[in-house]
Amino acid sequence: MLSIQARYSDDERSSHGSAFVGGFVLGGLIIGTLGCVYAPQISKALSGTDKKELLKKLPTFIYDEEKALEKTRKKLTEKIAQLNDAIDDVSLQLKSDDEETNANGAVVPEKSESVA
């Protein structure tokens, strides 16, 4: 006959907790050391450079993202220009319709005036 038993011990729990704390401290030391080593290099790279030089020094995926944003801005500007042209066309059509209505004898006021 096979029997399985589970046991709980305070000793096991404290050993797991101390392993977590030890790993946390060790990870913090490693990351802190890497930060101290690479921070001066990053600072030197950032100081005294203009935007274009800085973008060239950044990883390619960040630089490509900046190019993509610029392309999106250009496309958006083109779309706005197209919309403005369409609005102008509709405005001209409406003005020509108003002029035809005036020619047929209808009275259309050009501007509304407030009555005081």
Protein Blocks (a to p, Z undefined) as FASTA:
>chain_A
ZZddddddfklmmmmmmmmmmmmmmmmmmmmmmmmmmmmmmmmmmgopafklmmmmpcfk
lmmmmmmmmmmmmmmmmmmmmmmmmmmmmmmmmmmmmmmmmmnopacdfbdcddZZ
